[in-house]
Amino acid sequence: MKIMLFRLLHKMIPNQRIYYTTDAMAAAGAPPGIYPLGDIRLEVGDDRVVRLPGESNLAGSALTPIEGVFKAASLLGTDWQSVWLNFSRVPASWMNINTELKEGSTADFCIITEHKEQGRYLCRTFLNGSEQGEIEGKVKALD
Protein backbone atom coordinates (compact mmCIF):
# COMPACT_ATOMS: atom_id res chain seq x y z
CA MET A 1 0.00 0.00 0.00
CA LYS A 2 1.24 3.46 -0.80
CA ILE A 3 2.28 5.54 2.21
CA MET A 4 -0.02 8.46 1.44
CA LEU A 5 -3.05 6.17 1.02
CA PHE A 6 -2.24 4.43 4.31
CA ARG A 7 -2.06 7.80 6.09
CA LEU A 8 -5.22 9.09 4.41
CA LEU A 9 -7.20 6.01 5.47
CA HIS A 10 -6.11 6.62 9.06
CA LYS A 11 -7.35 10.20 8.89
CA MET A 12 -10.73 9.28 7.38
CA ILE A 13 -11.62 6.06 9.24
CA PRO A 14 -12.08 5.85 13.02
CA ASN A 15 -9.14 3.97 14.56
CA GLN A 16 -11.37 1.33 16.19
CA ARG A 17 -12.56 0.34 12.68
CA ILE A 18 -9.08 -0.26 11.23
CA TYR A 19 -7.89 -3.87 11.40
CA TYR A 20 -4.31 -4.83 10.59
CA THR A 21 -3.26 -8.25 9.33
CA THR A 22 -0.41 -9.77 7.38
CA ASP A 23 -0.45 -12.14 4.45
CA ALA A 24 2.65 -13.82 5.86
CA MET A 25 3.32 -17.33 4.65
CA ALA A 26 5.93 -20.00 5.42
CA ALA A 27 8.79 -17.53 4.83
CA ALA A 28 7.56 -15.18 7.57
CA GLY A 29 10.54 -13.73 9.37
CA ALA A 30 13.03 -15.16 6.86
CA PRO A 31 15.81 -12.90 5.57
CA PRO A 32 16.06 -12.11 1.85
CA GLY A 33 16.85 -15.20 -0.20
CA ILE A 34 15.33 -18.13 -2.11
CA TYR A 35 13.46 -20.83 -0.18
CA PRO A 36 11.70 -24.09 -1.09
CA LEU A 37 7.97 -24.40 -0.43
CA GLY A 38 6.75 -27.81 -1.50
CA ASP A 39 7.66 -28.25 -5.16
CA ILE A 40 8.31 -24.56 -5.82
CA ARG A 41 10.95 -22.05 -4.88
CA LEU A 42 10.08 -18.60 -3.58
CA GLU A 43 12.19 -15.48 -3.21
CA VAL A 44 11.98 -13.15 -0.21
CA GLY A 45 13.02 -9.67 -1.32
CA ASP A 46 14.61 -6.87 0.67
CA ASP A 47 11.09 -5.35 0.80
CA ARG A 48 9.81 -8.50 2.67
CA VAL A 49 7.60 -9.35 -0.33
CA VAL A 50 7.61 -12.98 -1.50
CA ARG A 51 7.61 -13.71 -5.24
CA LEU A 52 8.52 -16.48 -7.62
CA PRO A 53 12.20 -15.87 -8.47
CA GLY A 54 12.49 -13.33 -11.28
CA GLU A 55 8.73 -12.60 -11.34
CA SER A 56 6.84 -9.48 -10.29
CA ASN A 57 3.67 -11.29 -9.12
CA LEU A 58 3.19 -11.43 -5.37
CA ALA A 59 3.17 -14.81 -3.61
CA GLY A 60 2.67 -13.42 -0.11
CA SER A 61 4.71 -11.66 2.51
CA ALA A 62 7.50 -12.46 4.93
CA LEU A 63 6.30 -9.67 7.23
CA THR A 64 5.50 -10.97 10.71
CA PRO A 65 2.71 -9.32 12.71
CA ILE A 66 5.17 -7.68 15.12
CA GLU A 67 7.10 -6.28 12.15
CA GLY A 68 3.77 -4.97 10.86
CA VAL A 69 3.17 -3.13 14.13
CA PHE A 70 6.49 -1.31 13.89
CA LYS A 71 6.08 -0.69 10.13
CA ALA A 72 2.61 0.83 10.63
CA ALA A 73 3.92 3.02 13.45
CA SER A 74 6.76 4.20 11.22
CA LEU A 75 4.41 4.96 8.32
CA LEU A 76 2.16 6.99 10.62
CA GLY A 77 5.02 8.72 12.42
CA THR A 78 3.90 7.47 15.83
CA ASP A 79 4.95 4.95 18.47
CA TRP A 80 4.17 1.25 18.22
CA GLN A 81 1.80 1.39 21.18
CA SER A 82 -0.52 3.65 19.16
CA VAL A 83 -1.06 0.98 16.49
CA TRP A 84 -0.80 -2.18 18.64
CA LEU A 85 -4.56 -2.40 19.19
CA ASN A 86 -5.17 -2.51 15.43
CA PHE A 87 -3.19 -5.78 15.25
CA SER A 88 -4.58 -7.24 18.47
CA ARG A 89 -7.71 -6.17 20.32
CA VAL A 90 -9.55 -4.46 17.47
CA PRO A 91 -9.61 -7.56 15.20
CA ALA A 92 -10.12 -9.85 18.22
CA SER A 93 -13.18 -7.82 19.20
CA TRP A 94 -14.58 -8.11 15.67
CA MET A 95 -14.23 -11.91 15.96
CA ASN A 96 -15.73 -11.93 19.49
CA ILE A 97 -12.46 -13.13 21.04
CA ASN A 98 -12.11 -12.07 24.66
CA THR A 99 -8.67 -10.52 25.24
CA GLU A 100 -9.12 -9.71 28.91
CA LEU A 101 -6.53 -11.14 31.29
CA LYS A 102 -8.26 -12.37 34.43
CA GLU A 103 -7.93 -15.22 36.89
CA GLY A 104 -9.03 -18.54 35.41
CA SER A 105 -9.01 -17.34 31.79
CA THR A 106 -6.60 -18.28 29.02
CA ALA A 107 -3.46 -16.15 29.26
CA ASP A 108 -2.30 -15.49 25.70
CA PHE A 109 -0.21 -12.34 25.43
CA CYS A 110 3.03 -10.71 24.27
CA ILE A 111 5.60 -8.76 26.22
CA ILE A 112 7.40 -6.25 24.03
CA THR A 113 10.61 -4.58 25.12
CA GLU A 114 11.80 -1.76 22.93
CA HIS A 115 15.45 -0.77 22.96
CA LYS A 116 15.18 2.64 21.28
CA GLU A 117 18.84 3.52 21.63
CA GLN A 118 19.74 0.36 19.70
CA GLY A 119 16.81 0.57 17.26
CA ARG A 120 15.69 -2.95 18.27
CA TYR A 121 12.81 -4.70 20.02
CA LEU A 122 12.20 -8.06 21.66
CA CYS A 123 8.78 -9.72 21.58
CA ARG A 124 8.13 -12.64 23.94
CA THR A 125 4.97 -14.69 23.22
CA PHE A 126 2.95 -16.58 25.84
CA LEU A 127 0.13 -19.09 25.23
CA ASN A 128 -1.91 -20.39 28.15
CA GLY A 129 0.53 -18.53 30.38
CA SER A 130 3.61 -20.43 29.13
CA GLU A 131 6.35 -18.71 27.16
CA GLN A 132 6.48 -20.06 23.60
CA GLY A 133 9.43 -18.13 22.27
CA GLU A 134 10.77 -14.75 21.38
CA ILE A 135 11.57 -12.81 18.29
CA GLU A 136 14.01 -9.96 18.04
CA GLY A 137 13.71 -7.35 15.37
CA LYS A 138 15.05 -4.07 14.13
CA VAL A 139 12.95 -0.92 14.22
CA LYS A 140 13.31 0.51 10.73
CA ALA A 141 12.98 4.19 10.11
CA LEU A 142 10.68 5.33 7.34
CA ASP A 143 12.61 5.73 4.08
GIKA-V17803 format. One record per residue. N is the residue number from 1. D_LAST is the distance of its C-alpha to the last C-alpha in Angstrom with 2 decimals. Layout:
N | D_LAST
N | D_LAST
This chain:
1 | 14.44
2 | 12.57
3 | 10.49
4 | 13.19
5 | 15.97
6 | 14.91
7 | 14.95
8 | 18.14
9 | 19.86
10 | 19.39
11 | 21.01
12 | 23.84
13 | 24.78
14 | 26.25
15 | 24.20
16 | 27.22
17 | 27.14
18 | 23.61
19 | 23.79
20 | 20.98
21 | 21.79
22 | 20.51
23 | 22.14
24 | 22.01
25 | 24.86
26 | 26.61
27 | 23.58
28 | 21.79
29 | 20.27
30 | 21.07
31 | 18.96
32 | 18.30
33 | 21.78
34 | 24.80
35 | 26.91
36 | 30.28
37 | 30.81
38 | 34.50
39 | 35.56
40 | 32.15
41 | 29.24
42 | 25.63
43 | 22.43
44 | 19.37
45 | 16.33
46 | 13.20
47 | 11.66
48 | 14.57
49 | 16.50
50 | 20.15
51 | 22.13
52 | 25.44
53 | 24.99
54 | 24.48
55 | 24.27
56 | 21.70
57 | 23.32
58 | 21.74
59 | 23.87
60 | 21.97
61 | 19.17
62 | 18.91
63 | 16.94
64 | 19.32
65 | 19.98
66 | 18.90
67 | 15.48
68 | 15.45
69 | 16.39
70 | 13.53
71 | 10.98
72 | 12.92
73 | 13.06
74 | 9.35
75 | 9.26
76 | 12.39
77 | 11.67
78 | 14.73
79 | 16.32
80 | 17.07
81 | 20.69
82 | 20.10
83 | 19.06
84 | 21.31
85 | 24.27
86 | 22.64
87 | 22.52
88 | 25.90
89 | 28.61
90 | 27.82
91 | 28.17
92 | 30.97
93 | 32.82
94 | 32.64
95 | 34.24
96 | 36.77
97 | 35.67
98 | 36.76
99 | 34.13
100 | 36.43
101 | 37.30
102 | 41.04
103 | 44.01
104 | 45.15
105 | 42.04
106 | 39.58
107 | 37.03
108 | 33.76
109 | 30.77
110 | 27.74
111 | 27.37
112 | 23.85
113 | 23.52
114 | 20.30
115 | 20.17
116 | 17.66
117 | 18.76
118 | 17.99
119 | 14.77
120 | 16.92
121 | 19.05
122 | 22.35
123 | 23.65
124 | 27.42
125 | 29.01
126 | 32.63
127 | 34.91
128 | 38.37
129 | 37.76
130 | 37.32
131 | 34.19
132 | 32.92
133 | 30.16
134 | 26.87
135 | 23.38
136 | 21.04
137 | 17.31
138 | 14.25
139 | 12.13
140 | 8.49
141 | 6.23
142 | 3.80
143 | 0.00
